[in-house]
Amino acid sequence: MPQEFWSNAIFSVTPTILIGLVFWFVLRSIIRADRSERGAYAKIEVEERARRGMDSRESNVSGEPSREP
C-alpha cells in the first residue's frame, strides 16, 4: 500500500473510476442494443403492413383505423 499522499489518493480513487467505467459501458451497450432492436422491429412492422396493404397509420390489431389525425 503506497504511503505518499498523492499515490494513496490515486490508489483509492482508481477502483471507483474503473467500476464506474464498466457500469457506463454496460449501460451504453444495453441502450444501443435496445435502440437497434426497436429499429429492426419497426422495419419489420412497416414491411408487414406494406405486404398486407395496410396504411402505416392503422396500428390496431383489430383492423379498426386509429383515431389519430
N, C-alpha and C positions, 0 to 999 in steps of 0.2 A: 504494500500500500504506500503510495507516494506521501512524503512528508511536507513538501513545499506547498504554499498556498494555492498557486495557480494550477499546478499539476493535480492537486487534490480537487480543486473546483472542476477541472475538466474531467477528471476521473468520475466525479459524482454526477455530472450532467450528461455525459455521453450515453449511458444506458437509456435514460429517459428520451433523449432525442432519437436514438435508434428505434426504440419501441414505437414512438410517435410516427416515424417514417414508415415503418412496416404497417402500422394501422392505416396510415394515409394511402399507401399503395393498395392495400386490400380493399378499402372502401372505394377507391378510384376504379379498380378493376370490376367490382360489383356493379357500380353505377354505369360504367361503359357497357358491360355485358347486358344489363337491363335495357339500356337505350337501343343497342343494336338488335336485341330480341324484339322489342316493341316495333322497331322499324321493319323487321322481317315479317312480323305478323300483320302489320298494316299493308305491306306489299302483297302478301298472300290474300288478304281480305279484298283488296282492290281487284286483284286478278279473278277471284271467285265471283265477285259482283259483276265484273265485266263478262265473265263466262255465262252467268245466269241471266244477263241482260237487265240487271237491276241498276237503278240510279245510285250514285255514291251517297246521296242524302238519305236513302231508305235504309235505316240502320236497325229497324225492328226485326226480330226473328219471325214474328207472326205474319209478316208480309204487309202490315199496315205502314203507310208512309209516315215518316217522322213529322212532327209539328213545328219543326224549326223553320224560320223564314228563309 
